[in-house]
Each structure stands twice: as C-alpha cells, then as structure tokens.
Amino acid sequence: MAQTNWPGAILFDLDGTLADSAADIATALNQLLDEQNLPGFSTGAVTQMVGGGVQLLIERALKAHGQGVESDRIAALVPRFMEIYTPRAAEQTRLFPGVRELLESYHEGGVGLGVCTNKPEGVSRMILDALGVAHLFGAVVGGDTLAVKKPDPAPLLAALEILNCAPQRALMVGDSAADANAARAAGVPVILVTFGYTQTPVQELESDGTVDSFSQLPEAIAALRASRS
C-alpha cells in the first residue's frame, strides 16, 4: 500500500534551489577580489563556484586566477566576505518562479518544511525573512549550525529531528552533488532541480528525479509517493 502521507517533511537547499542569489554573491565576491587586486567574475561564472560554503567559494575564485589558497589567507578572507555580503544578501536575490506558491501549498497541507544549506545560518534566515517565506519553515540548518556541512548527512538529520520527521518519511530538494550525497547518506530520497548552481550537471548525479521548474515538483513527488509501496 502506498504511503499516502509521504513526505512528512521536505528539506530544501537555498542558493540555486529556492532562491536565485548568484547576483548578490557575485557582487560581494567581486568586491573582495578587487580588494585583492584581482579581476571579478560574471554572475554566470560565480554560479559555477557556489556550493560547499563560503570558504570553497573563495578558494575556487582564487584558484581560477592561479592564486594560492593557503589556509591563513582563506581564514582572513572568509569573514571579510561575510562583512561585505551580509548587508546586501537580499538586494537582488529572488525566489525562483513557483517557489512561494509551492511552499505555501505544502505548509497548508501539513508538510513540515526545512532549509538545509551550506550558507551560514544567520544570513540564511535573514534572506528567508526578506523574501517573505521565513514563517513557512520549521527548521533552518546552515553551514555553521553544526561542525560539519553537506555532503555530511548530519545537517539533514538535524533538520529532520527539529521537524520531528524520520528520514524515511522525508524528501530533499537540491541542486548539487552536496545535496545528493548528503541525502543518500541520510537515507532520504532526493529530487534535483536542473536550473541551480552546480559544478556537475544534475543529470550526472545520483538522484530520485529531476525537475526543470517548481511547477513540476508536485508531479515528481507524486511519482515517488506511488513508487513507495
């Protein structure tokens, strides 16, 4: 018999999944690079660098310029990036089409919703609030909430514990290898969006389905629900 009440909770990645935040990230990154006497990158190029947290973003940018990524240098640049980024994190950032309506629908239907991102928790909450959807989420786990980030499964499991949902009753929606691998390790099915920020095309990642827009997500979830018999 199919689990008609599945999923009990849905976890979402933030950057590149719920929100198109690349322009604000690129603006902050390019100011940081300018301070290092390095040229900036286009927003499109920055989308290929996002994923894994601020440290990896900066490392990828520096490596693209043939720069060294010594730990002490990165340690100094991470807080400077956050100092630049935080006040403007929601200036150009917008929800992807259909996100608000879908979140409201599942929230009203009693499905627990959570955000599991490698972006720091504080600025993630600030962005969700600025976008007017913070009240829809019962859990927000960021890259600094725990000692580990995705692809470690611990952030997903922590969010599900807050939502009081077992992994087998949950679903992850993301856009990258970090999301797919974290979900697999946590024992949570995962659907990947094709329009996000990823170094590896989602078609090459192991998932339980892909969607080209949020309008396709309910159908993809229904198909997964039907297969869980």
N, C-alpha and C positions, 0 to 999 in steps of 0.2 A: 504493500500500500504506500502511495507517495506521501511524503511529508508535506502536508498542505500548509503547515505553519512555518515552512522554511523559506527564507532565512529568518532567524530570530533577531539577527543583527547584521548590519553591513558596515564594514570599515572602508574608508576612502583615503587614498593618498591625497595630498593637497596640490602641490605645484604640478601642473601638466595634467591633472586629473579633474579636480573640482574647479581649479582656478587657472586662468592664463596669466601668470605672474612674471613671465620672462622679461617684459619691458622694464619693470621696476628692478628686477635683479640685475639686468644688463646695465642700467643707469648707475647703480651703486658699484658694480664691478668695474665699470669703465672709469669711474672717479678714482677708485682705489688704484687701478693700473696707471692712471695719469699721475698720481702721486708717486708712483714708482718709475716715472719717466718711460712708460710703456704705452703703446697704442691700444685703443679699445677694440671691441669686437661688435659685430652686428648682433641684433637681438636673436636672429636665427642661429648664429654661431653659438650664442650663450645657451640656447635650449639644448644643445648637444653636450654641454658641460654640467648641466644641473642633474642632481641625483647623488645621494650619498652624504649630503650635508655641506655646510659652508667650507670646511677645510678642503674637501675634494674639489669643490668648485674653484677655489683659488689655486689649488695645485694644478688643475687642468689648464687654467688660464695661463699660469706661469710656464708650464711645460710647452704650451702652444707657441710661446715666444722664446723657447730654448733657454729658459731661466732655471736656476737651481731651486729646489723645493726643500731646502734644509728645514728641519723641524723648528728651529728657533725663529726662522723667518716667517714660517706659516703661523706659528703661535702668536707672533706680533700682528700679523695681518688679519687674522680672524676677528678679533674684537674691533679693529678699525673698520672692517667691512660692515659689521653689525651696527656700528655707530653711524655709518653713512646710510645704511639700508633701512633701519627701523623706522625713522620718521617719515619715510616715503614709501613704505612697503605696500601701501594700498592706493597710491596715486593713480597708477594706470592698470592695476590688477583688476580683473573682472572674472565673474563666474562664466564658465563655458555655457553655450546655449542649452537650455533644458535642465540645467542643474537645479535651480531653485525649485522649479515645479516638481521635479522628481523627489527631491529631499522632503518637501512638504507632504507629498503623497505618502511616502513610506513612513514618515513621522506620524502622520494622522492615522495610518494603518497599524500603529503599534510596534513597528520595527525599530529596534534600537540602532542608533546611528553614531558612528565614531570616526574621528580623523586620526590616522596614524602616518606621521610624516617625519622626515629627517631634518626638516626645518626646526629651529628652536621653538619650544612650546609657547613662550610668551608672545613672540611676533606672530605665530600661527593663530593664536587666539585673537590677537588684535586684528588680523586680516579677516578672520571669520566674522568678527563683530562689525567691521567696516563694511563688509559685503551683506550684512543683514541676515546671516544664517547661523550665527553662533548658538542661538537658543534651540536649534534643531539637534544639536549634538550632545549626547550624554557623556562622551569621553573624548578627550583630545590628548594624544600622546605624541610628544615631539622628540627631536633628535637629542635633546639634553634632559629629557624626563628621566631616563634610565642611564645606566652606564654604557649601554650598547644601543646601536641603531639597526634599522633594517639593512641588510637581509637577515640579521638575527631575528628569530621569531618572538623574542621577549616583548618587544613593544606591542605586537599584535595581541599576544596573550594578556598583557597588562590591560589593554583597552577592553578586551572581552570580559575580563574579570570585573572591571568597573561597570560594564553593561550587563553583568550577570548572565552571560551567554556562553555556553560551551562551544569550543572550536568547531565541532561537527555541525552545529546549528548556525554557523556564521558564514559570511562571504566577504572576500576582499576585492576591492575595485582599485586598480592602479594603472601605471603606465610604464613600468620599468622592470629590469631584472631584479632589483632590490625588492620590489613588491612581490613579484612572482616567487622568488626564492624564500622570502620571509613567510609567505602564505603556505608554501609547500612544507616548510619546516614546522609550521604551527598546526598542520593538518587542516587547513582552511582552503576551500575552493577559491579560485581567483579568476576574475574577468579583467582583461586589459583593454584600455582604450587605445585606439590607433593614432590619436591626434596629440599625444603627450610629449614629454621630454625624455628621450631615452638614447643611450649610445648604441643599443642593439635593437633593431626592428622587432616589434612585439610578435610578429609572425614567426620569429626565430626563437621565441621564448616559450617555455612550457606553461600552458595555462588551460583553463577550462572553457575558454571562449574569448573572442574579441568583439568590440563594438566600435563603430565609426562615429557614433554620436550617442548622447544620453537618451535620445528618443528610442534607441534600440535596446537599452538596458533591461527594461521590464520583460521584453520577449526573451532575451538571453537568460534572465533569471528564471523565467517560467520553464524554459527548456531544461535548465539544470534541475529545477524542482521535480520535473516529470521523470528525470533520469535517476532520482534518488529514491528508488523503490526497494 
